[in-house]
Amino acid sequence: MRRSVATFPKRTEAELAQGLLASAGIAAWVVADDAGGAFPFAFSGGAQVLVEERDLEAAAKVLAGKTDQT
């Protein structure tokens, strides 16, 4: 099951977070009601970044800038 780890005002910000998670080895998906990026505004609550439930804690740490290496 996928769960939301973060919400961003724009798709581009969510995609940056998705890339950061990917670099940490965590698969993530961006979900936004913005017509595929055609309307990059927060019409419906922004863009969510989803991860598998088993990765939720690790993903939250990565996005917060907290890893075992720091």
C-alpha positions in Angstrom: 0.0 0.0 0.0 1.3 3.5 -0.9 1.1 6.3 1.6 1.7 10.0 1.4 5.1 11.1 2.8 4.8 14.8 1.8 2.7 17.4 0.1 4.1 20.2 -2.0 2.4 23.3 -3.5 3.6 22.5 -7.0 4.3 19.3 -9.0 7.9 20.4 -9.7 8.7 20.5 -6.0 7.2 17.1 -5.5 9.2 15.8 -8.5 12.4 17.1 -6.8 11.5 15.2 -3.7 10.8 12.1 -5.8 14.3 12.4 -7.2 15.9 12.8 -3.8 14.1 9.7 -2.6 15.2 7.8 -5.8 18.8 8.8 -5.1 18.4 7.2 -1.6 17.0 4.0 -3.2 13.4 4.7 -2.3 10.7 4.4 -5.0 8.2 7.2 -5.0 5.3 8.5 -7.1 3.9 12.0 -7.6 0.1 12.4 -7.5 -1.4 15.8 -8.4 -4.6 17.0 -9.9 -2.9 19.6 -12.2 -3.8 18.2 -15.6 -0.4 16.5 -15.9 1.5 19.6 -15.1 -0.4 21.8 -17.5 -1.7 23.8 -14.5 1.2 24.0 -12.1 -0.8 25.7 -9.4 -2.1 24.3 -6.1 -5.8 24.0 -7.2 -6.6 20.9 -5.2 -4.2 20.8 -2.3 -0.9 20.5 -4.1 1.1 17.5 -5.2 1.6 14.5 -3.0 4.7 12.2 -2.9 3.7 8.6 -2.2 6.0 5.8 -1.1 5.4 2.2 -0.1 4.2 1.9 3.5 7.3 -0.1 4.4 9.5 2.9 3.2 7.5 5.6 4.9 9.8 6.2 7.9 13.0 6.1 5.8 11.5 8.5 3.2 10.4 11.0 5.9 14.0 11.0 7.2 15.4 11.5 3.8 13.1 14.4 3.1 13.9 15.9 6.5 17.6 15.7 5.7 18.2 13.1 8.4 20.0 10.0 7.4 22.1 7.4 9.2 25.1 9.1 7.6 24.5 12.5 9.3 
